[in-house]
Amino acid sequence: MHQMNSKNIRASKLKSFNNKKLLLSTAITMGIFTPSIAISQPFINPKFSEINKYSDKSFITKAVEKTGSSVVTIETQRYVKKRKFSRDSQLFLDPYFERFFGLNLPNENQPRIEQSQGSGFIFADGLIMTNSHVVNGSDKVIVGLTNGKKFQGKLVGQDFFTDLAVLKIEGKGPWTKAKLGDSTKIQVGDWAIAVGNPFGLENTVTLGIISNLKRNVAQLGIYDKKLELIQTDAAINPGNSGGPLLNRNGEVIGINTLIRSGPGAGLSFAIPINKAKKIAYELINNGKVIHPMIGISLIDESNFETNNNSVKVGYVLANSPAEKSGILVNDIIIKVGNKDIETASDVINQISKNGINKQINILLKRKNNFIRLSVVPTDITNLQDN
């Protein structure tokens, strides 16, 4: 009897031990698969999730989100009465080509509407900056916002020599405005983000760095523009021409303007935003921009023996202020005003600062002689009239 009781007690203890072991095992298992309240709370906090999600975005995404909605599509229409072909163009006169390529020559001479497209961005209430070449010669301008809405645009003014134009949106805002940066603070090697809005629905974005800050367009074989450009390897194409070039903080530091298509293809250029702002407000206030000039072309020369730079006169325009004052081809420009001259840009900047109809003193070196002259700059449009 005693032996039986002893067996029952041991069995009862074993059962109790097994039950405790099962409970402990269950508790451990639940602990593995069930997070504690203290750990799980931050992950279910929507604000924390939002912050964590934003921190995962690249600086490019953040920059475009700040400015992207201010970027617009600019669609232009131009009424063309008649296409002009060269009379000696056999391609368009030979009936063989007409039959072979299915050309319908009579219709080619019918009136039609030519359409083109570019980008721009809103910089003030209802006002857009873009390239002059985007809107030049247009009879109608349509502005498309990123939300899909379209408005008619009116040309406030354009300046061919800096390739800048200002448009006004004919509609009611509010308008999302881009934040303008300071192009004097950017450095070679900084990030550059080119943004365009070629279809009026979404931004196109390319990324690169600032390659050069004061690229003289004359060095690129471009002689009909008067500006120094930001050079970047961020791809600029017709879709984002006229759109903003951003820094990593989403501030506009330039306006996408030129693509080098000849030797050195792959280089892209932008108008510095500080220069663009000055031109834009001159267009708004005066309807045009004054470009003081004296009528000469300039050549930068380097002497490798002395390691000195000099600026030589390459051409003198007939009946220009330069010719009237006695400046000759091959003269070396030593000083303009109080500025010692080292580059062609120094000459251009001093004459621009001087303004028109006000004389400026120039010191030249001609052969072994130094010559002092006074020149009165005039607006470039007056030079064209000569």
Steps between C-alpha positions, in 0.01 A plus 500: 500500500777735595688401185193581286464844657865573440461418127195724474684792659795463258265483201317808621827695542618391153173615346525833682861544380401420142215751515737772629751411226225528237391839637858624503556377144178668385600824671841497330339427161248783543783730606682426175203560272323777697690832525480684828283812523805720560666389174191492281367843593737713288443286190127552512542877548398654165714812556810290557425296188459819298832642624677168443356479148614856418849436632536215251450738205806614305600867501399505131142398582480754783638778277253427218208480745581853618506658155349249255144634519619845387639355174274543198467381142507773236326401177532745215313534172617692197289568194701431184349628177731328257806278511780633288713258298810587304417525131799286412413229751461195275377290793172693512466551126575155363174301452699178564561598863137605536381155388769302684461670837130578467560872519201722445665822398194721439385442861846587631439854386163529675467716816554299818575526871843404631515383863795472733557450870732591785497557875499790743434571867288739705723745690244765606119531507389377158841571342714240325867496402599303190736516202448756227549230237209300648244777426671695221269565203196341666145614429349308792645370827335237721629445857445154651528442876604175668139443611391481135334844484578721201492877464576747227831680539585856401854606410615778733837537330796309362871565465666317214853580616463320834241249370252593772125567485228581752139383460186589695236235565154628404305340783441514874740345751617423755821391325772282643821703477852362476750598767784693336853438624824699472713402201804678650515238776522190280832329440646265244419147612163589661201286409282631215145376435338596167118491507253529213129446450470399134145366508337715767434200721823395670858612550796357313821511701869461411792513740858621466753737652608859438794474260580869443356824633597769247501334160529773236267403215747638246725208595224271373475671163179681603538867410138619496449464878635727771534307823722282713350161574506227762632182342360170627501137397133463602329423170308796354271419207215678319256365760663676796644801314371807683443302820692549826841368598482422873756460777470212747263710717247548219591867438520630142860587414462524122275471194570209264580654165757347265612159383835464329428286193827536308851418623481456875145365481355400834570837663197686632466861610278717718456875553602590859186590697641831632553619141160359397319688782661829395401448136148382594421810706638728227260331258210541745573866575625622160390238248859467376858468619780748427833340402781758497758421230772684307510278189807278531572128524756386755766227499648353819869426457748324732875543504647172625845652546387776735184316614299818440160546335407781264190607309535599136250675272403252227249707302367857496147560371460778244347824635511364856608700807826301497581599143407864563728514804798360305523139626670272246524126437787338698498769771566350845252620764689577822236678710129589475393764750696418816512124430819324390401262220594132507214339307240597240237464773665786692450731200137395452418542871655849523318625191172349625540669839576834334171502308417683178545866397771550763868500411748251640879522484700219338877447512642315197838369395571534128834348404728665757285803570233556768190691388216644709157534339148588607209296362123551540325157500167464325225237513568195284183562297653826378804308379277268300337792325831617353 
